[in-house]
């Protein structure tokens, strides 16, 4: 099982979006890019996991081109991080 996420960056402002995790999840109260674990609907594709999780957590799909940034291997499986170069900043509609 894999996890995946997307780090959205805006070159014109030099800013990136990271989220503060809820106190009720694993690794509580830590900063992280939007992301999460694989669902059966993701068909084993980390990119699909990353986009689905981004939409769930931010309320919109990434508008930039997704590029692989890193893969971290954890005891629970690999976590694939992508970067999305966004044309402008946006206001996320965050879930809990």
N, C-alpha and C positions, 0 to 999 in steps of 0.2 A: 504494500500500500504506500502511496506517495502523498505528499502535500505539495502545494504550489501557491505562489502569490505573485503580485505585481507591484513594483515600486514605480508610481507615476512621478515623473520629473518634468519641470517646465524650464527649459533653457533660458528663456527671456527674463525670468525672475530668479533663477538659481535655486528654486525651492522644490522640495519633494514632499509627498504626503505619507506620513506614518500615523498609525492609530494606537491609542492606548487601550490595551486589552482589558476586558472586564475582570473584576475580582473573582468571578465565578467560573472561570475557564482555566485550562492548564496554562502555566506560566503567567499567572495573574499580574496585572498592573505593570506590564512591560510594553515597550514601544516596538511596533512591528509594521511592516507593510501589509496591506489587505491580503489575506490568503487563508488557506485552510486545507482540510483533508479531502481526499478523493471520494467521489460518489460513484455508484455504478453507472450513472448516466454519462460520466466523463469518458467512458470507454478506454480507460487506461492512458489517456492523453493528458500529460501535465498542463499543457497550454489551455485545454478546455477547463480543467480544474481551476486554474488561475483566473480565467475570465469569469467563470460562474461565481467563484468566491468574491471577486472584485465587485460584481453586480450586487450580490447579496449584502456586502458590507458597506459599499459606497453609494449604491442606489442608481448606478449608471454604468454602462460599459466603458472600458478604456477607449479613448479616441485616437491614441497614438499607435504606431507600429510596435508590436511586441518583439523584443529581442531577448534571448537568454542572457542572464547576467551571472548566475552561479547555481551550483547544486551543492547542497550540504547533506552529508550522510549522517543520519541520526540512528539510534537503536531501533526506532519505530519505522524507519524507511527514509528514502531520500526526500528532500524538500527542494523544489525547483523554483528559483526566483527569476522572474522576467522583469524587464524595465519597459515602461511605456513613455515615450517622449511625447508629452502633451503640448498642443499648440498654445494653450492658455490655461490659467488657473481656473478651477471650478470649485463650487461648494458641495461637499459630499452630503448625502442624506443618510446619516449613520443609523445603523440598527443598535441594539443594546450592547 
